[in-house]
């Protein structure tokens, strides 16, 4: 099913961080709003999404992050932070990958 329709906005965040056990992970999250929103609200949502991803990345191991992303707990945490800014339809974690270091 298509999530992006007319009169809706999508906010995408890609964040790279180091987990508690020392692995570098890159996560991509998408937020779908109920209606079009202006740029200042998009920036506020993006900032909150980055804060939640950073906090959960530093507090959990790689296995816990992947489990939270798969079962929707990470998206639920983001939803709790964002719902006060603008009505949100859906939050998806679309990509989670390990970044290899040198």
Number of C-alpha atoms within 10 A of each C-alpha: 3 4 13 12 11 8 10 15 18 19 15 18 16 17 17 18 19 19 21 16 13 11 15 17 19 15 20 16 23 19 24 20 22 16 15 14 15 8 9 9 12 20 12 13 24 19 13 17 25 16 15 17 23 16 12 18 25 16 13 16 17 19 11 15 22 17 13 18 20 15 10 15 13 21 22 16 16 22 22 10 14 20 13 10 12 16 14 18 14 15 22 19 19 13 12 18 12 14 13 8 6 3
